Amino acid sequence: EETVYISTDDGKKLKCTYFPPLQANAAGVILLPDTRCNRMNFESVPRKLNEAGFAVLAMDLRYKNIIAKTKSRKDAISTIQKQDLMALVNYDAKSGVTFLSNKNEVDPERIAIIGTSLGSRIGIISGPKYDLKALVLISLSGETAFPNYKPTRQILADYGERPILFMTAKKDWGGNSKAAEHNKKYYEWKSGKKELKILSGSGHGVEIL
């Protein structure tokens, strides 16, 4: 594994960890974190994916340092909601896709995103936007991914037949039963290849992995 700094089109530098694949022409996976914007919260997940044969890029997001100064989960969510969220799609996710696509050992036609919480919101918008091969969306909820962006149902239609795995818990966030209901809706709306996993009990984001 290696630490890499990826430059975005608007001049930000994102600290990431890259796990090169064991064999050439590998599929690539981009890991997009939750509100904390910190790739380290994925813990052992990137290594396990890499051992399974994938090229893996675990990314920090541009608001990591701002969020690190918050005092609570509630404060972190309130702070992230005040940021330019589409920059996470238009610059951060795009730079990750470009990084993997340019790697000789990665098949640019087989790149997927695994997103947790905030990362799932970035992931669902990035799927059709960057023509990604597959998506794993963990703890996605609500009728829209980001305010003032097209509804989730429309994004799913735009993504077409390509596979999506939706994952949540019966009590996401420790008590939010709506997330499970929302994910059942997404599953119904999605055409083509799809899978829905709703874990019993509570859990959110990377905890579900």
Secondary structure, 3 states (H helix, E strand, C coil): CEEEEEECCCCCEEEEEEECCCCCCEEEEEEECCCCCCHHHHCCHHHHHHHCCCEEEEECCCCHHHHHCCCCHHHHHHHHHCCCCHHHHHHHHHHHHHHHHCCCCEEEEEEEEEEECHHHHHHHHHHHHCCCCEEEEECCCCCECCCCCCEHHHHHHHHCCCCEEEEEEEEECCCECHHHHHHHHHHHHCCCCEEEEEEEEEECHHHCC
